[in-house]
């Protein structure tokens, strides 16, 4: 599996669980209009918080860095470019690989192309360019998982209500 998917699926799964639980509470508890929105907003914050916890204290970002930088190092060794060093962009962590070391113009362009094609890498460059932080991608995955969980729970509740009217 891709390192990016390994990083994003726990965030999406946590968002889906939070969304499903929130939707079930939303439909089964008699809440006022204001409290319903508090429930929805609180559930969205909880889903994003789960993503942030996965990225930080639970080690998702460390695991992502280790895996991607390991694959980049293996690629550099395979192409016998051991004097070139590569690292993921940090502060904040993103999927851009920054290459450093001696290389001619052809080697620079080809290494950037080859390493940019690795799974989990968005772009490889020889100088830092602004890139989207990976934590935002995790939060977006969590939010999309929340919406999917919300939709699935809604369909379950809708089916439960439709079947409740039948008494054979």
N, C-alpha and C positions, 0 to 999 in steps of 0.2 A: 504494500500500500504506500501511497505517497506520504512523505513527511508532513506535508501540509494537511492532508486528510487526517493523519494521526493526531495532529495538533487541534484540528477544528471539530472532529466528531464528538469529543466529550462536551464541548461547549454547546453544540447543537442538541445533544441528547439531554443535557441538563435543562436547556431552554424548553425542550419538548415536554419534559416531565412537569416543570413548573407551570407551563401553559395549560396542560391537561388538568392539573389539580386546581388551578385558578378558575378554569371554565366550569369544572364540576361544582365548585363552591358557588360560583356566580349563578348557576341555575338552580341549585338545590336549596340554597339558603335565602330566606326573604330579607333582602337588603334594600335600604333606601338607595335612591339614585346616586347620591353623593358617596355613599359607602361602596357602591359598585365600582365607581371610578377609582376610589382609593385602593380597592382590591386589584384592579387591573394595573394601575400604576405601580403598586407595591410588587406585584408579580413580575412586571417587566424589570424593575430594579433588581429583584432577586435573581432573575435569569442572567442579567448582565453581571451581577456580583459573582454568580457561579462561574461564569467565564473568566472573570478577573482572578478568582481564587485558583482556577485550573492553570492559568497562565503563570501566576506568581508562586505562591507557597506550595502548591501541589506539584510543581516542577514541569509543567507542560512546555514552557518556553525553553527551559534547560535541555529537555529531551529533544526538542526541535533543533536547537543550536547544535547539539552534539551530533545528531544524525546528519544534518545538512553539511556542516563543516567537515564531518568524516567523509562523506561522499565527494565533496569538493577536493579534499586532500588526496583521496584515492585516484581521482581523475588527474590531478596534477602529477602524481607519481607515475601513473600509467603513461602519460605523455612526456615523461622524463623532464618535467619542469620543476624540479625540487627547489630551486632558488626563488621561485615565485610563491608568495604566501597569500592566503585568501582568508577572509573573515566576513561574517555577516555584519551588516550595518547595525550599529547599536546607538542607544540614547536618542530615541527609543528603538527597540528591536524591530527590524524590518526584514524583508526577504531579498534585499539587495546584497550581492556579494561584491566586496571591494578587494581587488587584486593589487598586490604590491610586489615589486622585484624587477630584476633585469629581464627585458624582452625586447625584441625588435618590433617594428610596426605590424608585420604579418602575424607574429606570435601573439601580440596583444589583441588584434582583432579576432583571431581564431579562438584563443582561449576565452575571450569574452563571449563568443557565440556558443562554444561547447559547454561552458559552465552555466551559461544562461538557460540552456536546454535541460539542465538537471531538474528533477522533481523537487518542488519546494522553493526554487529560486525564481524570482521574478525577473531580475536583470543582473548581469555581471558587468562591472565597469572598473576602470583604473583610477577613478576619482569619485568621491561621494557625490551623489545626486539625491535630492530629497525624495523620500519614498514613504508610502503609507505604512504606519506602524502595524505590526502583526496583531497587537492587542485589539485594534479596531476591527480587524477581520474576525477575530474570535468573538467580539461583542456582536458583530453583525450575524455571525453564524448562530449565536445564542438567541438573538432576536428572531431570526427566521425559524429556528427550532421552536421558539415560543409560539409563533403564529401557527406552525404546523400542529403543535400539541393542542392549541386552542381550537383549531378547526376539527381535529379528530375527536376531541371531547365534545364539541358541539354536535357533531354527527351522531355520536353515541347517545347524547341526551335527547336529540331529536328523535332518534329511533325508539328510545325508551318511552318517550311521551306518545309517539304514534302507536306503539304496541299496547300502551296502557289503556287505550280507549276500547280495545277489543276484549270482550268478556264472553267467551264461547260458552 
